[in-house]
Amino acid sequence: MGSVWKVVLSFVLILMLTAVGMMITAANADTAAAGDYMEEVSAVIRESNYNEKVIDQCKKEAMENGYEVQVQVYERQAYGQCSYAKVILRYPYRLLVFQSEVWKKKERII
């Protein structure tokens, strides 16, 4: 009788570990997708020469995709027409088993 409980307990533990592993994999997929989106947004903003309309469009698209984008454009007057921007992307990091959602952020200077 004792071996039956050991088998059942082992099976339950294996199921729990599998669920946690799947949760971690899904959360890492969210992080990878956010990184890819950050690359795309950064390239579009840089190629548009930091155009305000393009930045607003990127913010709107980010909201549609479940992200938040903040862009701060800086001008370097000492070097002529050189600009750069700081892009902050906030994305949800979901832990489905615990039914929690934490917002994380990625930052990049372009």
PyMOL commands that set and color helices and strands:
alter all, ss='L'
color gray80, all
select helices_A, chain A and resi 2-47+52-64+77-79
alter helices_A, ss='H'
color red, helices_A
select strands_A, chain A and resi 68-76+82-95+100-109
alter strands_A, ss='S'
color yellow, strands_A
deselect
rebuild
show_as cartoon
